Amino acid sequence: MKLEYESEDIRQQAKQISKSFPKLYEPYTLVLTKLKSFDYEDLKLFIEEELARSKNSKQIKYLPDEEAYEYRIPPHCKNGVLRMLFVVEDDYWTICIKKVWTKGTKPSPQKRRDNERKKRQRNSNRSS
């Protein structure tokens, strides 16, 4: 497969992520290498297998509003996740990367406080 970025801005975003989040960028480069090695049938099979996985372990998710796939690198991680939105072009040989971004998975301070409160309540209920 051939990889293209939708625009130069998106390519620059990926370069910026390589500087800001090197631990996420390294697996991203491995994913790009993997995608390049596929032919269309292999890619199609890989996507179908990923879509069939459980919600918590799937790396690829289809977003109908975008009419594109979201690759989650890694699927879940306490330090954050790198996301890549892509489509397979009509020539069945080109993958167009439409967006690259990071998403942190740490809960907001309010949510963290609520979780701690719930945990304390559970512990006090067990000891009663």
Residue, then its C-alpha position, 0 to 999 in steps of 0.5 A: m500500500k502507498l501512504e499519503y497525508e491529506s495535507e502538509d499540515i497533517r504531516q507536520q502534526a505527525k512530526q510535532i507528535s514525534k517530538s512531543f510524544p516519542k513513546l507514542y510516535e514509535p508505535y505509530t511508525l511501526v503501524l505505518t510500516k505494517l500498513k505499507s506492507f499490505d496489499y488491498e486484500d490483506l488490508k481488508l482482512f486485517i480491518e475486518e478482523e480488527l472490527a470484529r474484536s471486542k471494544n476494549s482491544k480493537q485497534i481499528k474502529y469505523l466512524p460512519d460520520e467521517e466515512a473513515y477508519e480510526y486507528r488507535i495506537p495503542p488501543h488503550c494506554k494510561n499515558g495516552v493514545l495516538r489516533m490516526l484517521f484514514v481512508v482507503e482510496d478508490d484505487y485500492w492501493t493508497i491509504c490517505i491519512k486524514k488526521v493524526w492526534t493524541k488523546g489522553t486517557k487520564p480522568s479529569p480532576q473532578k472525575r478522579r475525586d468522584n472515583e476516589r469517593k466511590k472507592r471509599q464508600r465501597n470499602s466502608n460498606r465492606s467493613s460494615 
